[in-house]
Amino acid sequence: MRRMLKGAEYDIVVSFFDNGDGNCIAKTIVDEGETAVNTFRLTVAANNPITQQPFDKNEDLLMAYALGCQGHLWSDYWEDPTPEEGE
């Protein structure tokens, strides 16, 4: 799915963390064979912030939220820290 954010169109991908929180990433749109760049990121709790209904790890519900929420909620992309070896 695609969405306009901050003046450009991006591919949106969604996933869930083990605890049920949602993770949404806006990637640059590229031609085949090129590598997309993760540009913006949105994380949300396990419940939809607007309706307070649980996402229940339903990617369609999370995608609907990601496509319809206000653009200022998206942050510049960041990588999650990797766990230290042995943790």
C-alpha positions as CSV (number, residue, x, y, z in Angstrom):
1,M,0.0,0.0,0.0
2,R,1.2,3.5,-0.6
3,R,0.7,6.8,1.2
4,M,1.7,10.4,0.8
5,L,3.9,11.6,3.7
6,K,5.7,14.9,4.0
7,G,5.4,15.7,0.3
8,A,6.3,12.3,-1.2
9,E,4.7,8.9,-1.8
10,Y,6.0,5.9,0.1
11,D,5.4,2.2,0.3
12,I,4.0,1.3,3.7
13,V,4.8,-2.0,5.4
14,V,3.4,-3.1,8.8
15,S,4.3,-5.7,11.3
16,F,3.9,-6.5,15.0
17,F,6.3,-6.9,17.8
18,D,6.0,-10.0,20.0
19,N,4.1,-7.9,22.7
20,G,1.4,-6.9,20.2
21,D,2.6,-3.3,19.5
22,G,2.5,-2.2,15.9
23,N,5.4,-1.2,13.7
24,C,4.8,0.8,10.5
25,I,7.6,1.7,8.0
26,A,7.5,4.1,5.1
27,K,9.9,3.0,2.4
28,T,11.0,4.9,-0.7
29,I,9.4,3.7,-4.0
30,V,12.1,2.2,-6.2
31,D,12.4,0.4,-9.5
32,E,13.0,-3.3,-9.6
33,G,16.5,-4.2,-8.7
34,E,17.0,-1.1,-6.5
35,T,17.0,-1.0,-2.7
36,A,14.2,0.8,-0.9
37,V,15.3,3.2,1.9
38,N,13.4,3.1,5.2
39,T,12.5,6.8,5.6
40,F,9.8,7.2,8.3
41,R,8.5,5.0,11.1
42,L,5.4,4.9,13.3
43,T,5.0,2.6,16.3
44,V,1.7,2.2,18.1
45,A,0.5,0.3,21.1
46,A,-1.4,-3.0,20.8
47,N,-4.7,-0.9,20.7
48,N,-5.8,1.5,18.0
49,P,-5.1,4.9,19.4
50,I,-8.3,6.3,18.0
51,T,-10.8,3.6,18.7
52,Q,-9.0,1.9,21.6
53,Q,-9.9,-1.5,20.0
54,P,-7.1,-4.0,20.0
55,F,-5.3,-4.7,16.7
56,D,-5.0,-8.4,17.7
57,K,-2.0,-8.6,15.4
58,N,-4.3,-8.0,12.4
59,E,-2.1,-6.4,9.8
60,D,-5.1,-5.2,7.8
61,L,-6.3,-3.2,10.8
62,L,-2.8,-1.8,11.4
63,M,-2.4,-0.9,7.7
64,A,-5.8,1.0,7.8
65,Y,-4.5,3.0,10.8
66,A,-1.1,3.7,9.1
67,L,-2.8,4.9,5.9
68,G,-5.3,7.1,7.7
69,C,-3.5,8.6,10.7
70,Q,-2.1,12.2,10.7
71,G,1.2,12.6,8.9
72,H,2.9,14.4,11.8
73,L,2.7,11.2,13.9
74,W,5.4,9.6,11.7
75,S,9.0,10.1,12.8
76,D,12.3,9.8,10.9
77,Y,13.2,6.2,10.6
78,W,15.4,4.6,13.3
79,E,16.8,1.1,13.8
80,D,16.0,-0.8,16.9
81,P,19.0,-1.5,19.0
82,T,20.3,-5.1,18.6
83,P,20.5,-7.1,21.8
84,E,24.0,-7.6,23.0
85,E,25.4,-11.1,22.6
86,G,24.6,-13.3,25.6
87,E,21.4,-11.4,26.6
